[in-house]
Amino acid sequence: MIKKVAIVGAGASGVLLAHYLLRRDDRYQVDLYDRLSDPRIIEFSNARTFPISLTERGMKALGRIAGLETAVRAIGLEMSGTIFHQPNGKTRVKSRQKPLVTLDRTNLVITLLNELTEQYDNSRLNLHFDRVCTAVDFAAKTITFQSTAPTSEPTDTDLTVDYDLLIGADGARSVVRSYFLNTELFEFEQKYVSTDYKSIILPRPDRALDFNLESGKIHSWRSDDGTFVVLLHQPDGSMSGVILFPRLNQEVANLSTPEQVQQFFHKRFPEVGQMMPASEAEAFLVRSPSRILTIRCNRYHHGDSVLIIGDAAHSVSPSIGQGCNAALEDVAILDELLDEYADNWAEAIAQFTLRRQADAHALVELGDYSFPSSSGLFIEFVLREQLATTLHQLFPDRCSPSLSELVFESSVPYSEILDAYQGWISKVKKR
Ligand SMILES: Cc1cc2nc3c(=O)[nH]c(=O)nc-3n(C[C@H](O)[C@H](O)[C@H](O)COP(=O)(O)OP(=O)(O)OC[C@H]3O[C@@H](n4cnc5c(N)ncnc54)[C@H](O)[C@@H]3O)c2cc1C
């Protein structure tokens, strides 16, 4: 019998899951809902979007669907390392053996949607944008949505639909997950990351600038209080990224005029200041700071028909650049379990919790404590990384790769990485 799957959330994990399920043959009919408008038809807004780096894990999950890896690579740029810009104007380069692919988050979703609708028509796939999930009834197997379309009639506000299987791919503030709280023995922890962020969008850098803005590299600047800027070249020649800043330090949040914005960057990150035109200083001011949550749950499934994936299940600090990679990896793991359990969802989703939990918890821990914000510890981190890389090259069987190589260049399970680097993580945590 055909199973009706409702996926709440058309972010990267929700759309990739639609690909995977529809590929499994015609036993699934997929309805994909999102509170936002269809990103393929509305005007692109870069106010809330940001660049994403996809590493081995994410690319592997995309690569299992014919054509997806190629399509994503076509809109992304390969980065073979990071250039750390230091306050004295010097730079330090950290190269990668395996380049990562960077692209805009919204463009990633648009590409996954385009590939999806090219392959499947509405006999098995229905997309519902401008629909916010407001309630779920696990017993009745129904979901209620309100219309968020600007033109919606008052009568068009509520829609209740039924489902056989429900997937909450609705991000860190998941409404689907909130209904797990009414179920027995569900535990979950939500914490705000101590840094907030704002997007930065800069025009193509002036050729006359006399500092190293090599393309094909991520560019990063950090200051002593843990504020840091990450900028990436974009396919159109512009640069975009984010500034992450400790919430307790109100300096960024308190900037109130474009002049103050420019002064701030000129003083704290002079090279970024030189690239920032008055128009961006003005736009920067209008963007409100975004807060980031980390999420840990003791289970991701409910009964035999509900599962949460991606940020809804394990949102993580962006400093580790793995949230999207892990969200895509979730989908590939669910697919493997469906193979293993012959599409028996009761078994597959219960196993998903068992198999994914240690890695998801380790990921949050690694995200919080891998990269220290204090300057002293950061120097120690850099030295440890160099030593680990050298030792691994000399004695590959006896010495583990560096922490960042394991996170960014391998698909070693996060729980194994945490085991290997528990000493370091504990040290950063104590500070
Ligand atoms: C500044 C920053 C930089 C980052 N950089 C990286 C990086 O380099 N690499 C990396 O791997 N990760 C990175 N991440 C993390 C990454 O963005 C997320 O982990 C990833 O987007 C999670 O995907 P998702 O599909 O689970 O959820 P989301 O992308 O959050 O998608 C959830 C979707 O659900 C919809 N939705 C939410 N609530 C409802 C509702 N009630 N009803 C209907 N729809 C709803 C939303 O509109 C959204 O489309 C970064 C995050 C930040 C903030």
The ligand as an ORCA input file, in Angstrom:
! r2SCAN-3c Opt
* xyz 0 1
  C      25.968     31.203     10.389
  C      25.825     29.738     10.114
  C      26.779     29.073      9.357
  C      26.655     27.721      9.102
  N      27.614     27.093      8.359
  C      27.516     25.773      8.141
  C      28.518     25.103      7.361
  O      29.474     25.697      6.878
  N      28.377     23.753      7.160
  C      27.338     23.054      7.698
  O      27.269     21.836      7.496
  N      26.375     23.666      8.433
  C      26.445     24.988      8.663
  N      25.468     25.627      9.389
  C      24.331     24.831      9.931
  C      23.273     24.582      8.865
  O      22.781     25.797      8.369
  C      22.116     23.767      9.436
  O      22.607     22.728     10.224
  C      21.249     23.186      8.329
  O      20.657     24.226      7.605
  C      20.195     22.236      8.911
  O      19.351     21.786      7.884
  P      17.890     21.299      8.229
  O      17.295     20.888      6.929
  O      17.917     20.309      9.329
  O      17.147     22.562      8.841
  P      16.929     24.027      8.238
  O      17.925     24.339      7.208
  O      16.802     24.917      9.415
  O      15.506     23.903      7.517
  C      14.328     23.850      8.249
  C      13.169     24.253      7.350
  O      11.960     24.072      8.073
  C      11.111     25.210      7.860
  N      10.262     25.311      9.051
  C      10.632     25.639     10.308
  N       9.577     25.617     11.129
  C       8.509     25.272     10.374
  C       7.125     25.076     10.659
  N       6.639     25.227     11.892
  N       6.300     24.731      9.642
  C       6.792     24.567      8.379
  N       8.091     24.734      8.054
  C       8.938     25.071      9.041
  C      12.085     26.375      7.704
  O      11.483     27.420      6.999
  C      13.233     25.728      6.936
  O      13.066     25.832      5.547
  C      25.546     26.993      9.646
  C      24.580     27.657     10.400
  C      24.724     29.004     10.649
  C      23.671     29.689     11.467
*
